[in-house]
Amino acid sequence: MKVLNDNELDVIYGGATISGTVINAFTNIIKVLFDAGHSVGSAIRRISENNLCPLE
Protein backbone atom coordinates (compact mmCIF):
# COMPACT_ATOMS: atom_id res chain seq x y z
CA MET A 1 0.00 0.00 0.00
CA LYS A 2 1.30 3.42 -0.95
CA VAL A 3 1.73 5.95 1.84
CA LEU A 4 0.45 9.40 0.82
CA ASN A 5 1.97 12.68 1.95
CA ASP A 6 -0.03 15.72 3.08
CA ASN A 7 -0.14 17.34 -0.37
CA GLU A 8 -1.54 14.17 -1.97
CA LEU A 9 -4.10 13.78 0.80
CA ASP A 10 -5.38 17.33 0.18
CA VAL A 11 -6.39 16.57 -3.42
CA ILE A 12 -8.39 13.41 -2.70
CA TYR A 13 -12.09 13.78 -3.50
CA GLY A 14 -14.58 11.10 -2.73
CA GLY A 15 -17.98 10.21 -1.47
CA ALA A 16 -21.38 10.24 -3.01
CA THR A 17 -23.08 13.41 -4.17
CA ILE A 18 -26.47 12.05 -3.11
CA SER A 19 -26.65 10.80 0.43
CA GLY A 20 -28.89 8.11 1.81
CA THR A 21 -30.93 10.72 3.63
CA VAL A 22 -31.83 12.47 0.38
CA ILE A 23 -32.79 9.21 -1.30
CA ASN A 24 -34.94 8.25 1.70
CA ALA A 25 -36.71 11.63 1.57
CA PHE A 26 -37.52 11.16 -2.14
CA THR A 27 -38.88 7.68 -1.57
CA ASN A 28 -41.07 8.95 1.28
CA ILE A 29 -42.44 11.70 -0.97
CA ILE A 30 -43.21 9.14 -3.69
CA LYS A 31 -44.98 6.91 -1.14
CA VAL A 32 -47.12 9.82 0.09
CA LEU A 33 -48.09 10.80 -3.46
CA PHE A 34 -48.91 7.19 -4.33
CA ASP A 35 -51.10 6.79 -1.23
CA ALA A 36 -52.88 10.08 -1.95
CA GLY A 37 -53.54 8.99 -5.53
CA HIS A 38 -54.85 5.66 -4.31
CA SER A 39 -57.24 7.39 -1.88
CA VAL A 40 -58.50 9.84 -4.49
CA GLY A 41 -59.00 7.06 -7.04
CA SER A 42 -60.87 4.96 -4.52
CA ALA A 43 -63.10 7.91 -3.61
CA ILE A 44 -63.88 8.60 -7.28
CA ARG A 45 -64.75 4.95 -7.86
CA ARG A 46 -67.02 4.80 -4.80
CA ILE A 47 -68.82 7.99 -5.86
CA SER A 48 -69.29 6.80 -9.44
CA GLU A 49 -70.65 3.44 -8.28
CA ASN A 50 -72.88 5.12 -5.68
CA ASN A 51 -71.29 2.94 -3.01
CA LEU A 52 -71.03 5.47 -0.17
CA CYS A 53 -71.62 4.88 3.51
CA PRO A 54 -74.76 6.58 4.83
CA LEU A 55 -74.19 9.61 7.03
CA GLU A 56 -77.12 8.87 9.32
Wavefront OBJ file of the C-alpha trace (Angstrom):
o trace
v 0.000 0.000 0.000
v 1.300 3.417 -0.954
v 1.726 5.953 1.840
v 0.446 9.404 0.823
v 1.967 12.677 1.948
v -0.030 15.723 3.084
v -0.135 17.340 -0.367
v -1.535 14.175 -1.972
v -4.103 13.780 0.798
v -5.379 17.334 0.181
v -6.395 16.572 -3.418
v -8.394 13.412 -2.703
v -12.087 13.783 -3.495
v -14.584 11.096 -2.731
v -17.978 10.207 -1.472
v -21.381 10.243 -3.012
v -23.078 13.408 -4.169
v -26.470 12.051 -3.110
v -26.647 10.800 0.425
v -28.893 8.106 1.806
v -30.934 10.723 3.633
v -31.829 12.473 0.375
v -32.790 9.205 -1.301
v -34.937 8.252 1.704
v -36.709 11.633 1.566
v -37.521 11.159 -2.143
v -38.878 7.676 -1.568
v -41.066 8.954 1.281
v -42.441 11.702 -0.973
v -43.212 9.139 -3.686
v -44.979 6.907 -1.143
v -47.116 9.819 0.093
v -48.086 10.804 -3.463
v -48.913 7.192 -4.328
v -51.096 6.792 -1.231
v -52.877 10.081 -1.946
v -53.541 8.989 -5.531
v -54.855 5.662 -4.314
v -57.238 7.387 -1.880
v -58.499 9.840 -4.487
v -58.997 7.057 -7.043
v -60.871 4.961 -4.520
v -63.101 7.912 -3.615
v -63.879 8.601 -7.278
v -64.745 4.946 -7.861
v -67.023 4.802 -4.804
v -68.823 7.992 -5.859
v -69.288 6.802 -9.444
v -70.651 3.440 -8.281
v -72.884 5.124 -5.675
v -71.295 2.942 -3.010
v -71.028 5.468 -0.170
v -71.620 4.879 3.512
v -74.756 6.576 4.826
v -74.191 9.615 7.031
v -77.119 8.865 9.317
l 1 2 3 4 5 6 7 8 9 10 11 12 13 14 15 16 17 18 19 20 21 22 23 24 25 26 27 28 29 30 31 32 33 34 35 36 37 38 39 40 41 42 43 44 45 46 47 48 49 50 51 52 53 54 55 56
